[in-house]
C-alpha cells in the first residue's frame, strides 16, 4: 500500500510494536510510516530504518495539525494522562479536530471493551473519544483492546513472593490478550487499506476467573499462589499502603469491580478476523515471561 500511516505514541510500548508489525509482518514500506511522539529524539532507531519521525504533543493543538499534515491514516493510541480527570479526553478530542483540519482520510483508535457499560474509571475517556471520532465524519477503525496479559507482570512477582493474591473480582471472569497481539491486530487494520468504518473488540479465546489465573501462574512459576477475597475498600487501602498513587489504586479497584460484575467477560473472534491467527494463550505468555513473573 502507498498510503501514509501515522502512529502517535510511537515511543511507547504499544506504538513500537505496532510499527514493528507494520514493517516486519505486513511489509509496509518504512517511508510510508510516520512515527510521532512528544520526544522524536527517542525514535532514532526507527529513523535509521527509513521511518519518518515527527513531534506530536497532545497538549499542543496547532502542533498536532502540523504533525498530521499529508497523512492518510492516523492511529491515535490513547494517552497515559490519567492523573487529571478529563485531560485524556480533551487530548483525544484535540487530536480528532487536528485530523479533520489536516485532511486525514481514516482514523484508528485504541479503546477498551464495552466502554459504554463499564465501571472502570477511565471508561468515559474512551467512550467520549469514540464518539468524537464518529462525529468527525472521517472513516474510522476502533480497536477495543482487552486487558493485557502483560498487566499481570506488574503485581504477580510480589504476589508470588508472599503466596497471596488479594483480589476483589469474586468469581468474575476476564478475557485477556497480550500487548503484542493487540499491536498485531492494530497493524493488520492499518495495513488493510479499508475505507469502511468498523469497531473490533480484540480478546483472548477464553475467560478465566482469578483462581484459574492463579493456578496457571502457580503451575508456571512452581510456587503456590492463593487468591484472598477482599472488598473494594480493602483492596484500595492495601494498594495505597503499598505506595501506589490514589488514581492508580482507584483504577485497579474499578477494574476488579468491573470483572466482578461480569463486564470484562467478553470473548470475540475479532483478533482472528483481523489477523488470520489465534491469540497467544495466557499460559504460553507466562511461560515466555517466566523470568519477569518470578523476578
C-alpha positions in Angstrom: 0.0 0.0 0.0 1.2 3.5 -0.7 -0.9 5.4 1.8 0.9 7.1 4.7 0.2 5.8 8.2 1.0 8.0 11.3 1.3 6.3 14.7 1.0 8.5 17.7 2.7 7.5 21.0 5.4 5.8 18.8 8.0 5.7 21.6 5.6 3.8 23.9 5.4 0.0 24.2 2.3 -0.4 22.1 3.3 2.1 19.4 6.7 0.4 19.0 5.1 -3.0 18.5 2.5 -1.6 16.0 5.3 -0.1 13.9 7.3 -3.4 14.2 4.4 -5.4 12.8 3.6 -2.8 10.1 7.2 -3.2 8.8 8.0 -6.8 9.6 4.6 -8.6 9.4 2.7 -6.6 6.9 5.6 -5.3 4.8 4.6 -1.7 4.8 7.5 0.4 3.4 9.2 2.3 6.3 9.0 5.5 4.2 5.2 5.3 4.3 5.1 5.3 8.1 5.3 8.4 10.3 6.2 7.8 13.9 5.1 10.6 16.1 5.8 11.4 19.8 6.5 14.2 22.2 10.2 13.4 22.1 11.2 12.5 18.5 14.8 12.1 19.6 13.7 8.8 21.2 12.9 7.4 17.7 16.5 7.4 16.2 16.4 3.6 15.6 13.2 3.9 13.5 14.6 6.9 11.7 17.6 4.8 10.7 15.2 2.2 9.2 13.7 4.9 7.0 10.6 5.7 9.1 9.6 9.4 9.1 9.6 10.9 12.6 7.6 13.9 13.8 6.9 15.7 17.0 3.3 15.3 18.2 2.3 16.7 21.6 -1.3 16.1 22.5 -1.4 19.3 24.6 -0.4 21.4 21.5 -3.3 21.5 19.0 -1.5 23.6 16.4 1.5 21.3 16.6 -0.8 18.2 16.0 -2.2 19.8 12.9 1.3 20.2 11.6 2.3 16.7 12.6 -0.8 15.2 10.8 -0.3 17.1 7.5 -0.3 14.9 4.4 -1.2 11.8 6.4 -3.8 9.3 5.0 -4.3 7.0 8.0 -3.9 8.1 11.6 -3.6 5.8 14.6 -4.4 7.6 17.9 -3.0 5.5 20.7 -4.8 6.6 23.8 -2.6 8.7 26.0 -1.5 7.9 29.6 -2.9 11.2 31.0 -4.9 9.5 33.8 -3.8 11.7 36.7 -6.1 14.6 35.9 -9.8 13.9 35.3 -10.9 15.0 31.8 -7.4 15.6 30.5 -7.1 12.5 28.3 -10.5 13.0 26.7 -9.6 16.7 25.9 -6.3 15.5 24.4 -8.0 12.9 22.2 -10.7 15.4 21.1 -7.9 17.8 20.1 -6.2 15.1 18.0 -9.5 14.3 16.2 -10.0 18.1 15.5 -6.5 18.3 14.1 -7.1 15.2 12.0 -10.2 16.9 10.5 -8.3 20.1 9.7 -5.3 18.2 8.3 -7.5 16.2 5.8 -6.8 12.7 7.4 -8.8 10.1 5.5 -9.0 7.4 8.2 -8.7 7.4 12.0 -7.9 4.3 14.0 -8.2 4.5 17.8 -7.2 2.1 20.7 -10.2 1.8 23.1 -11.4 -0.7 25.7 -14.1 -3.4 25.7 -17.7 -2.1 26.2 -16.7 1.5 27.4 -20.5 2.3 27.4 -21.1 -0.3 30.1 -18.2 -0.2 32.4 -17.2 0.5 36.0 -13.6 1.3 35.1 -12.6 4.8 36.0 -11.2 5.7 32.5 -14.1 4.2 30.5 -15.7 7.6 29.9 -12.5 8.8 28.3 -12.7 6.0 25.7 -16.4 6.4 25.1 -16.1 10.1 24.6 -13.1 9.6 22.3 -15.0 7.1 20.2 -18.0 9.4 20.0 -15.7 12.3 18.9 -14.2 10.2 16.2 -17.7 9.1 14.9 -18.9 12.7 15.0 -15.9 13.8 12.9 -17.3 12.2 9.7 -14.0 10.6 9.0 -14.0 6.8 8.3 -12.6 5.0 11.3 -11.5 1.7 12.9 -12.0 1.5 16.6 -10.0 -1.3 18.2 -11.1 -2.2 21.7 -8.2 -3.9 23.4 -9.0 -6.4 26.2 -6.9 -6.2 29.5 -3.3 -7.1 28.6 -1.7 -10.4 29.8 1.3 -8.1 30.4 -0.6 -6.2 33.2 -0.2 -9.3 35.4 3.6 -8.9 35.3 3.4 -5.8 37.5 1.9 -7.3 40.7 2.3 -11.0 40.2 6.0 -11.3 41.2 5.1 -9.6 44.5 2.1 -11.9 44.9 4.2 -15.0 44.4 6.7 -13.9 47.0 4.0 -13.8 49.7 2.0 -16.6 48.2 -1.2 -14.5 48.3 -3.1 -12.5 45.6 -5.6 -10.1 47.1 -8.5 -9.7 44.8 -11.9 -8.1 44.7 -13.0 -9.8 41.5 -15.0 -12.6 43.2 -16.0 -15.2 40.7 -16.0 -12.8 37.8 -14.2 -13.8 34.7 -12.0 -11.8 32.3 -10.6 -12.5 28.9 -7.1 -11.1 28.4 -4.7 -10.8 25.4 -1.0 -9.9 25.0 0.0 -6.4 24.2 1.9 -7.7 21.2 -1.2 -9.4 19.8 -3.1 -6.2 20.2 -0.3 -4.4 18.2 -0.6 -7.2 15.5 -4.3 -6.7 15.2 -4.0 -2.9 15.1 -1.2 -3.1 12.4 -3.4 -5.5 10.4 -6.3 -3.0 10.5 -4.0 -0.1 9.5 -2.4 -2.1 6.6 -5.7 -3.3 5.3 -6.4 -0.1 3.3 -10.1 -0.3 4.3 -12.3 2.7 3.7 -15.1 1.2 5.8 -15.8 2.2 9.4 -15.7 -0.7 11.9 -15.4 -1.5 15.6 -13.4 -4.5 16.8 -13.0 -6.0 20.3 -9.8 -8.0 20.5 -9.8 -10.6 23.3 -8.3 -13.9 24.1 -10.2 -17.1 23.3 -11.4 -17.8 26.8 -12.5 -16.0 30.0 -10.9 -17.0 33.3 -11.5 -16.1 37.0 -8.7 -15.2 39.3 -8.5 -18.6 40.8 -8.0 -20.1 37.4 -5.4 -17.5 36.6 -3.6 -18.1 39.9 -3.5 -21.8 39.1 -1.8 -21.1 35.8 0.7 -18.7 37.5 1.5 -21.2 40.2 2.0 -24.0 37.6 4.4 -21.9 35.5 6.3 -20.4 38.5 6.4 -23.6 40.5 5.2 -21.7 43.6 1.9 -21.8 45.5 -0.4 -18.8 45.0 -3.7 -18.4 46.9 -6.4 -15.9 46.0 -7.6 -14.0 49.0 -11.0 -12.3 48.6 -11.3 -8.7 49.8 -13.8 -6.0 49.2 -13.1 -2.8 47.1 -12.3 -0.7 50.1 -9.8 -3.2 51.5 -8.1 -3.6 48.1 -7.8 0.2 47.7 -6.3 0.6 51.1 -3.8 -2.1 50.5 -2.7 -0.6 47.2 -2.3 2.9 48.7 -0.4 1.3 51.6 1.9 -0.3 49.1 2.7 3.2 47.7 0.5 3.3 44.6 -0.8 6.8 43.7 -4.5 7.3 44.5 -5.7 7.4 40.9 -3.8 4.2 40.1 -5.3 2.4 43.1 -8.8 3.7 42.2 -8.3 2.5 38.6 -7.2 -1.0 39.6 -10.1 -1.3 42.2 -12.6 -0.3 39.4 -11.1 -2.9 37.1 -11.7 -5.6 39.7 -15.2 -4.3 40.3 -15.8 -4.4 36.5 -14.6 -8.1 36.4 -16.7 -9.0 39.4 -19.8 -7.5 37.6 -19.1 -9.7 34.6 -18.4 -6.7 32.3 -14.9 -8.0 31.2 -16.3 -11.4 30.4 -16.2 -10.8 26.7 -14.8 -13.2 24.1 -14.8 -12.4 20.4 -13.1 -13.8 17.3 -12.2 -10.3 16.1 -8.5 -10.9 16.6 -8.6 -13.9 14.2 -10.9 -11.9 11.8 -8.2 -9.2 11.6 -5.0 -11.3 11.6 -6.0 -14.8 10.5 -4.2 -16.1 13.6 -5.0 -17.3 17.1 -4.1 -15.1 20.1 -1.4 -16.3 22.5 -2.9 -18.1 25.4 -2.2 -16.7 28.9 -0.2 -19.8 30.0 2.1 -19.5 26.9 2.6 -15.8 27.7 3.6 -16.6 31.3 6.0 -19.4 30.2 7.6 -16.9 27.7 7.9 -14.3 30.5 8.8 -16.6 33.3 11.8 -14.6 34.3 9.7 -11.5 34.8 7.0 -13.4 36.6 9.4 -14.9 39.2 11.6 -11.8 39.5 
